[in-house]
Amino acid sequence: MAEILRGLGLDAQLDEFQPGRANVLARVRGRGKKPALVFSAHLDTVPTGDLPWTFDPFGGDVVGGRLRGRGASDMKSAVAAFVAAADRLNRRGEPLAGDVILAFTAGESANCLGARHLVAQGFQNEIGAFLCGEPSTLDLIVVEKAILWVEAEARGEMGHVSGANGVNAIEIMAAAMTSLRELRLELPDHPLLTPPSLNVGRIAGGTAVNVTPDRCTAEIDIRFGPGIAPEIVLEQISAVLPPRVGLRIIDFKAAVEENPDSPFVACCSAAVAANTGRFPAIKGVSYYSDGAILLDGLDVPFCILGPGDLGMSGQADESADVDAIHTAADIYVTIAEEWLA
């Protein structure tokens, strides 16, 4: 990607901050009269999964007007559209009022490794407005849920099946899982978001089949709307857990939200309408983006707009509409030219 961008005449930097993990930053130089507009996308994909594919997940072919393969929707399609837009913007006769920065990150799917590295480098100081290309089916996403990852730990007492039984931590955790399955978090509704969710994604415990386990852990993913402190969520979870189970926060990504009536959303909406003939729907999503990290603590315009199909991320037989990719490039050019006029 860095070589492609350099070949287009853009100033592109490759930063391999961990072995096999690299960010790419590129810049379309403006006149320095306005803060930069960031085009945000990630370069990594999730694994292909265990479900069978009907085509090569790494083929990258185009059949029936769709680009096929892992990452096509999430989010190689947006990366391609951003690059095409940046190339056209770079060849304008007159530079824009501000820079357009392409921020392509590693490891978004691995807890936003690349975005966290950019924050450590002070990249947040560059962000004047933030356009993320995560899948949206060319609609506008103005709010992401907060993501709270918690470890529950059950403590028992070690024993042996041939002697003192002890206290089985796995059984304690099983009771906790039953309580969590029945829990309905009492949190404020949001007009653009689905209700809060709670998912136990990983569990571990025990050392040997004939030993009573004294420890069992479970990792829990909780997602909810903006403006809610994680401590409030933890209180509701703790209230239903049995004795001997404690909670520890692993990670928290605050919700990202933009006013649907903001000038930036209006700019993005008008750009979609100008290039598609329809005004986009305004939506919220349960997924997180690099914006959860890069915009933490900032008050800058934000929107998600991508050619990938909303809901296709991580699915078998992933694909993206080729016409939508071309249209996205047109939309990105229009947004940049209008916002940085």
N, C-alpha and C positions, 0 to 999 in steps of 0.2 A: 504493500500500500504506500509506503513512504517513497519507494522508487517511482510508482505511478504518478504520485503527486509532484515529485520533483521533475518528472518528464513533462508535466503540464506547466512547468515554470513557477510552481508554488514553493514557498519556503517551508519545507517539511522536516520535522525532527523526529527521529526514532529513539525512543528511550526504553531500553530493555532493563527494567528495574529489578526483575528477578529472572533467573534462568527460564527462558521460554515464555516470559511475560513482558510484553512491550506495549507502550502507548505510542500513538502517532499524533503529533500536533502539526497543523498546517495553517497558513494565514494568507488571506486575501487582503492586501494592504489597502487601507482607506486613507482619508485625509486627516484623521485624528480629531475630528470635530465632534464625534459622538462615541459613547462607549461601545465596545465590541458586541457583536451578535455571535453567539456560540451555536454551532451545529454539533449536537452531541449524539454519539453512537458508540456501541461496543463492538469489538471485533471477535469476541469468543462466542462459542455456541455451547449448548448443553449436549450430552451424549445422545446417540441415536436411539437408545432405549431397547427394550426386549421385544416390543411388538414388531412383527415382520413388516418390512416396507415392500411396496409393489414395484419400486424402482431403486436404483443406486442412490443411497442417501448422500453420496459425495459426487454425484455425476455432474451437477450444475448444468443440466441440459434444459432446453426450452421445448415443451410439448403442449400443443393446444393453447398457446399464448401464456403459458405459466412457466416461470423459472422453478425448477424442481431440485430439492436437496435440503439437507439440514442447514438451518440458518437462513434459508431464502427469505422467509417472512421475518424472522427475529435473529439478526436484522441486517443481513447483507444487502437487502433491497434498499434500505435507507442509506447505508454507507455508499452504495453506488450512486444514488440520487444526489446525495450531498456532494460527492466528488464532481459529478456532472455539473451541478449548480455552481460549485466553486470555480470550475474551469471557465464557465461562461461569465461569471462575475469578474474573474481575473482578466478577461479579454475585453471588458467594457472600455469604451473610449475615455470615460471620465470615472475616476475612482469614487467609491461610495464615501459617505461622510465618516464612517467608522470601519474598523476591521471586521471581517468575517473570519472566525476561528473554527477550524475543524478539530474537534477533540474526540479522537477515536481511542477507546480505552481497552485494556486487557482485563479479563477476569470480572466483568460485571456480574456474571452468573456465579462467580465464586466470591460473593460478599463484597462486590465493588472494589476489588483490589486496585485496579487502575485509577479509579476516581479518588480513592483515598490517597494514592501516591501523588496525584495532581494537587490535592488539597495541601499535602505536606510541602509541596514545592511553591505554594502561594498562588496557584492558578486562579483561585476565587477572585482575586483582585482584578482579573481581566474581564470578568463576566458582567456585561451590561444588560443583556437579554439572553434567554436560554431556550433554544428550540431543540427538542429531543425527537429523534426519529423512530422511537419504539413503535411497534405495530398499533395502528389505530384505524385501518381501513379508510384512511384519508378523512376521518372525522377528527374533531378536536378533543383532546383529553386535558382537563384543567385541574384534576385532583387525583392524587395517588393516596392509597391508604398508608397509615403508619404500620411498620413491621416491628413486632416485638418477639425476639427469640429468647426463650427461657429454658433453663435446665431444672427439672424436678429431681430431687434426690431422696430416695427412700432409704432409711437406716434401720437395719435389723440387728440380729445378733448371730454370729457364726455358730453353727452346730454341725453335727454329723448324724447321718441317718441311722447309724448303729448305736448312737448314744444320746446325749442331750440334743434335742432337736434345734434349739435356738429359736430365733424369730426370723421368719423368711421375708427378706426385703422385696423379693419379686411379688409375693402375695400382697404385700402392702401397696406396691405400685399398681398391681392389678385393680385393687379397690379404688385407688386414685384415678385410674383411667376410666373406670365406670362412672365416677363422679364427674369427671371432665366431659364425658360424652353427653351427660344430661344437663350440663351447665349452659345457660343462655345468658351471655354477658349483657348486663343492663347498662347500655351506653347510648349517648345521643345519636339519633338518626342523622343521615346526611342525604340531601335530595338526589345526589348523583352517584351514591355508593350503595352497594349491597350491604346487608347486615354484617356485623363483626363475625369473624371466623376464628376457629381454634382447631389446630391439627397437630397430632402427635406424629412426628416424622421419623423419630429414631428412638430406640430403647436398648439398653444393655444392662446385664446383671449376671452375677454368678461366676464362680471359678471352676467348679467341677460338678458333675452330675450327682455325686454322693455327698456334697457339702451344702449345708444350708447357707444361702447367700446372705451376707450382711449388708450388701449395698446394691442398689439398682437405680439407674438414671434413665430419664426420658427427656428428649428435646422437643419443645413445643413451639409451634409457629402461631402467633396471634396477630390478626390484622384488623384494624379499626380506623375510624375517621380522624380528621385533624382536630387539634385543640384538646386532646385527651391525654392526660399525664399517664405514663406507664404504671405509676404507683397505684392509680385507681384500678387498673386492670388486674394488677397483682393482688390487690386486696380481695377482689371478687373471686379470683382463682383460689387463693389461700383459704378462703372461708369454706370451701367445699372439700378440701383435701383432708384425709385422715391424719391422725397423729403420726409422728416420725417422718413426715414428708416436708422438705424445705424447698424453697425456690431461689434461683439465682439468675439474674439477667445475663444472657450471653451477648446480645446485641440489640440495639434499638435504632431504627431509622425513622425519623419523624416524617409525618405526612407532608407532602408538597401540594400546595394549592394556589391557584390563581383565580382572581375574580373573573367570572364569565363575561362581565361587562367591561373589562379592562381594555385600554387602547391596543395592547399587543394581541389579545385574543381577537379583537375586531379586525386588526390587520391580517392575522392569519385566516380568519373566516372569509374576509374579502378576497384574499389570494386564492383560496380554494374555489370560491364561487367564480372568480374570473377565469379559472383554468378548467373547471369541470361543469359549469352551468348550474350548480346547486350549492346551497349553503350547507355547511357541514353540521352534523349533530354535535352537541356539547355533552361530554361524557366524563365519568370517573372510572377508575380501574383499581383492581386489587393488587396488581403487580407493582414492583418498585423499579425505578430506573436509576441511572447515575445521578439524576437530579437530587435524589434523597441525600447524597453525600455532597455533591458540588454546590448545592444551593442551601445547605444547612447554615443557618444564621444570616443569610442574605435576604434582602428585599428587592428582588429584580423580577422583571416579567418572565413568565414561564408558560410553556405550552408543549404538549406532545402531539406530533403530527407525522405519521409514517405510512408508507405504502403497504406494509405488511398487513395481513388479515388479523384483526383483533380476535384472540382466542386460539390461534393456531400455534402459538409458541410451545415448543417441546413435543408436538404431536408427530406421530409417524406420517409419512408421505407429505411432509411440509413443502409448501410451494408458495409462490407469490405471483401476482398478476403483472405481466410485463408492461402493459399499458399504464397501470397504476404507478410503476417505477418511473416511467418517463414523465408522467403527469406530476409526480412528486418533485422531480427536478425542476419542472416549470414553476411549481408552487413555491419552492424554496427560493428561486431567483426572484420571484415577485415579492415575497416577504422581505428579502434582504434589500431590494431596491426601494420598497416603500418605507420600511422601518429606518433605513439608513439614508434616506433621501437628503 
